[in-house]
Amino acid sequence: MREKPIILWFRQDLRLADNPALTAAAATGAPILPVFVLDDETPGKWALGGASRWWLHHSLDALADALSEHGCTLHLRRGDAAVQIRTLAAETGAQAVYWNRCYEPYATRRDGTLKKALREDDIAAESFNAALLFEPWEVKTKTGTPPKVYSPYWRAMRLLGDPPPELAVPEAITGFEGPLAGDRLDDWQLTPRNPDWASGFKAIWHPGETGARDRLDWFLETALDDYRKGRDFPSKPLVSRLSPHLHFGEIGPRQVWHRTIAHCLMTGRDPFSGSPEHFLKELVWREFSHAQLFHNPDLPEACLRPEYENFPWDTAEKPLHAWQRGQTGIPIVDAGMRELWQTGYMHNRVRMICASFLVKHLMVDWRAGEAWFWDTLVDADLANNAASWQWIAGSGADAAPYFRIFNPVLQGEKFDSGGGYTRHWVPELADVPDRYLHKPWEAPGNPAPDYPSPIIDLGLGRARALAAFKDLKNGSWPDIAACA
Ligand code: FAD
């Protein structure tokens, strides 16, 4: 009689190396049935955005190729994931379902219920950690509570010692053989056509495990040494751009952590000082965001500081649309928003500037910016996106103070002084002298006739936001129309 298979349910862990669910399944010697379920229902409003769908298509393609080299066929299903997995288990007589954990609230709810249901059906259900250095519930303060601020989080995490080592790809994987109906990837139509707005993505990104590994190798060899200072300059190739690979689990944070340390030791450097430590700390911001989401399931929808719910947001459509299209008349903001649209990515420094401009100068609700990023980023990640927007808005746990309002002119002059980044994305500014690049409205002779005037006077916008935020504590909100 044929041995019952183990279903290996791929989710945000689209890789073979350092994949604990795969390692555990392969160790049993049972035939493995790898499956991915496209579920547009369970996540509700957080179903995959357009840029993420593009990435997923290519990542699944790469995963299917990698699995086939090990004699396995990636099986595709679409619909409510819990229903699909139970159906597949019944169809194949599976003995077990293994998966790596996700931390989105809808996923933890669904997975808990599914685990119980499978076990009631006499099917083993096991989950593993492939996405984080440590589980969110493992990192605690001395009093046993989850750290609410980043620095204590980092310290508490370091007290746990090194994260578990990276797992190799299992040497022997037995693929499940049997007739089984499934979907074709192309039929899911995850990539855009008519128009193909993602045409610019292909030249920049290489989704999949190999692309992720190559990117980390490139970063360690060429950029790590200058990361600490260089990471703030969007025209310089001094950040890793690993975020979409990490989000889709084409590389795990433990791999990044251990390879960074090994690289430092091999080249005679201390991994816990200067640029290498700074990079490891950024990786831990990702952990901190996931912990925040895990402990505050409402993080993507509700202000962690409830008083912010009464903030007098401007709900007019015009400012939001100008921001989304990169037509605000503020050069560094427009450069960032256009980079985002054309590549699915925006440099972190510019993300902060664009987000601050939207929330503070334009007084648009951070959730509108969060939703736009969700649709357009290839690294759209519920934890990182929500935590970062709340940080910028000031409504988060460990948030920027309300009076920190990025001045986009000064930010542009400081971090893109040569204008390489801004001119690349906003070619209408090509003839504006460096001195006026970040404030073209002051340039004599109108050197950028095709570029819009600023949507808001920056001084007035700042004063309006400060007035509104100042009243936060006593609860009296100004009339924004009167302030404008
Ligand atoms: P690197 O500088 O090379 O950092 C390495 C890795 O560390 C990143 O890949 C990422 O996984 C992690 N990391 C770095 N900075 C942060 C951070 N501030 N918070 C959490 N993790 C971090 N990041 C996302 O992955 N998805 C998002 O949806 C997202 N939305 C954001 C929204 C706003 C408004 C802001 C200000 C930031 C957002 N970030 C998001 C965080 C950060 O901008 C990106 O992770 C980073 O720019 C990715 O580029 P990189 O891989 O080159 O980063």
Boltz pocket constraint, residues with backbone or C-beta under 6 A from the ligand:
constraints:
  - pocket:
      binder: B
      contacts: [[A, 231], [A, 238], [A, 239], [A, 240], [A, 241], [A, 242], [A, 243], [A, 244], [A, 246], [A, 247], [A, 279], [A, 282], [A, 283], [A, 284], [A, 285], [A, 286], [A, 287], [A, 289], [A, 346], [A, 347], [A, 348], [A, 351], [A, 352], [A, 355], [A, 373], [A, 377], [A, 379], [A, 380], [A, 381], [A, 382], [A, 384], [A, 385], [A, 386], [A, 388], [A, 389], [A, 392]]
      max_distance: 6.0
